[in-house]
């Protein structure tokens, strides 16, 4: 045990009833020794001697020891609490100190409980020092109701106008998302200090009210309150939210003109503004000028490059960072994933795991699972799920949602349901993800039942929930139910239907063959019909072969998006389905003249953790020879079973029957099926992800292959899943 550098003086013994109340006693040598303590052992010695002499039982003296045990750099909250509990009659300062340390600890709720105990058990009433501490504790646990009660108590104690308490209340309301109450408290402060202005400006900026934040900054100047570095961090955050580079540059020049101290935090805020506003040139110039850089500096720069698609430079930043933490890896992994580069995201995730430089956290895993969902890489997704279990990572709602989404989009709805039922806490995003999973697998009734159970748990649906419910109705052909849900959105749930919900309704009506009603529905829309609305109608026209309405929908769609090659393809499919080959030829010529190209079909299949990609007519795969040999074998067996190619699904007019058949055989999903039959274990389903809608001919082929080869095939296209087993398909055929 360490000892004091000088021996403790012999302390006089006090009776327990003695009160220290004169200057001489206040300057007692023990108080000086408390101030000079450099570790907990020394403090423990003083504590023991104060107990022996009785000095500890004087409230003032005990409060000195307790304050040291709670607030000094080496302090321990557990020890401080034991000291407090030994004080027979803690004074108000001791109560305030305990509330203060708990408010800043991992257990802020204890601060509120101590406050309640003080109010009920002690002779003291909270003062102007008590309220800021306990209000902070309420903010830490995001408890609006507790904060409102404390606000009421402060007013009752005639302390509602105190600027420190008001500043604490502003922070509380902002933390709880109650912007109106925060602003109301702010406006009622008589003499606002710089903290008042900073809290409100930063709160508004962080919650997307950039214009109001900047307006408040101007008012602050007009009232003669001098902004500081914290103010400017909030203002720069508002510029970043507005994506206003010119305003951001003006703020940076203002900081220089006014001589505001630029520390690392403010420099990082400037850097963040430049990257979010898309000026990597300004960001790089500032980055190079910064004498001090921390992990936030490097990560901000990396994130800026990643978001603007400069991935090689972003990777160079990652590789040259003095210290790589998980936030930097997350910035690049999520940058890849959010920009459709899922293979690169997973490659970087594997590099992270192998390097062991940093440990993947929840954000890493969510991004990696999202990449798996996009690629249909269930094997990799299962490995990530296994990692979560091995590491004992608790499934929060973000991870749960990502796992459900991954399993659903990879074709295993049972595992998605297993994850859903394995967790106790489900927020609206978890419920919505599960409803979406059931919808994309054609289990519309189950999706609606789950929506009903969601409401029984008092979980309030949001806009996304209704999009998923309406999609479920569309895929399952539940027209009546779809209309009911749509009509209930605003009057029952208070959610105004958006353009996505109108698109779903057009899809519901169109798929059911109610094309005229769908057109009438569009004409009565209170919103301007978007490309997704006309696209839904055009897709329905393809299903039912309605040329006239298809031309109408295509015309409107191209007015909104002249370079939408998918519109030409869908209209061409309608022409081909109805034998109007002159229309097909005309569209083909128009696309050639205007330089528009049909989006190339691409199918992916995962085998042993490796993603294999096939394009239509692809011969780039290392195993192309074996794949095409298998495809020839499949065609022979199909014809023996009575298969006749459906040539209406060709975009171009090909006169020779043999060439038409050859063109159909080159579709990417057929190449993926041939590959899967050779290299996916017989006990496992063949899972294929296609970027476009599966054509009717490929749908028929997959169904027949599943019977002839006795294999389960799960095929996901742009719109839904198709499950084939034993020659049957769980989805409704629309071709």
Beta strands, then each sheet from edge to edge (+ up, - down):
strand 1: 602-607
strand 2: 610-615
strand 3: 686-690
strand 4: 713-716
strand 5: 721-725
strand 6: 728-729
sheet 1: 2+ 1- 3+ 4+ 5- 6+
end
